[in-house]
Amino acid sequence: MVEDSPEELIYDLFSTHFYPGHALGRPIQGTEATVRGLSRPRLLRFFRAVYVPENLMIVAAGNLEHGALARLIRAAFGKMTSGGAADGRMARPRARGGVVLRAKKELEQLHLLLGVPAFPEGYERRYPLFVLNALLGGTMSSRLFQKIREERGLAYSVYSAVNAFRDAGILMIYAGTSPDKADEVLEVVRGELRSLRELGPDAHEVDVAKEHLKGSLMLSLESTSSRMSNLARQYLYHGRTFPMTETLARLEKVTRAEVHRAAKDVLGPKTAALAVVGKIRRLAAARAGFTL
């Protein structure tokens, strides 16, 4: 099914290329070979080895009473057998640049996904990175949305995002465009990345980005399920939870200079990878490569 969904396929294609030989580069749904290799005994061995108390975290949010919930958890999970100390360490992923292509002549659009290494989730400088992402392509007032969609009409969908893990991170830019406009889209993207790297953002767009992030955070935590997922993520990555007031205060402290420094570090002419799905014959980057 992923092969029939170019928006999903391009992420698998990018990740496999960007993190070769690492778990972060493997498709979440598996491959034809790995799925065919599954069997009941193999699944049971995996379940018994991994689903153990050492790997279990239970998070709850909402109208609950801690003591009552703890009693229910002990009754349901108290008899689980320990699997011993789990060693979850893995070699740090090493990003690979370059261009990776998947020709799909039946697609009307050409799908582009550009990525560069960024800060891990636990890195304090993630806050300036979040602001950088928001003003680059995270909102409808962002540079890429305005320059590529609103001013030039080169793409209907264009955005950037940060994907952070415990020991690695990626700043990604996606655009869906027509095959004959793809090189122009890439030139606009390259120009904005270079501008942010060399000149930095202006103070006003930093302020707008910070206000957007603070508003989005508060809105996202209105849902009980979102609040629960946020608590789990914070504890998994940081070993503690963050009050909203602390996160909002840290975002408010982000300065233009911090964002510019993050842009210089992340958007430098180093490991940039580009994945392309669609009619690739006209794409110059397919022949000449792509650099920042």
HELIX and SHEET records of a PDB file:
HELIX    1   1 VAL A    2  ASP A    4  5                                   3    
HELIX    2   2 PRO A    6  PHE A   18  1                                  13    
HELIX    3   3 ALA A   23  GLY A   25  5                                   3    
HELIX    4   4 GLU A   32  ARG A   36  1                                   5    
HELIX    5   5 ARG A   40  VAL A   50  1                                  11    
HELIX    6   6 PRO A   53  ASN A   55  5                                   3    
HELIX    7   7 HIS A   66  PHE A   77  1                                  12    
HELIX    8   8 ARG A  126  ASN A  133  1                                   8    
HELIX    9   9 ALA A  134  GLY A  138  3                                   5    
HELIX   10  10 ARG A  143  LEU A  144  1                                   2    
HELIX   11  11 PHE A  145  GLU A  151  3                                   7    
HELIX   12  12 PRO A  179  LYS A  181  5                                   3    
HELIX   13  13 ALA A  182  GLU A  198  1                                  17    
HELIX   14  14 ALA A  203  SER A  220  1                                  18    
HELIX   15  15 THR A  224  HIS A  238  1                                  15    
HELIX   16  16 MET A  244  LYS A  253  1                                  10    
HELIX   17  17 ARG A  256  VAL A  266  1                                  11    
HELIX   18  18 ALA A  284  ALA A  288  1                                   5    
SHEET    1   A 5 GLY A  98  ALA A 103  0                                        
SHEET    2   A 5 ALA A 273  GLY A 278  1                                        
SHEET    3   A 5 LEU A 110  ALA A 118 -1                                        
SHEET    4   A 5 GLY A 169  THR A 177 -1                                        
SHEET    5   A 5 ALA A 155  ALA A 164 -1                                        
END                                                                             
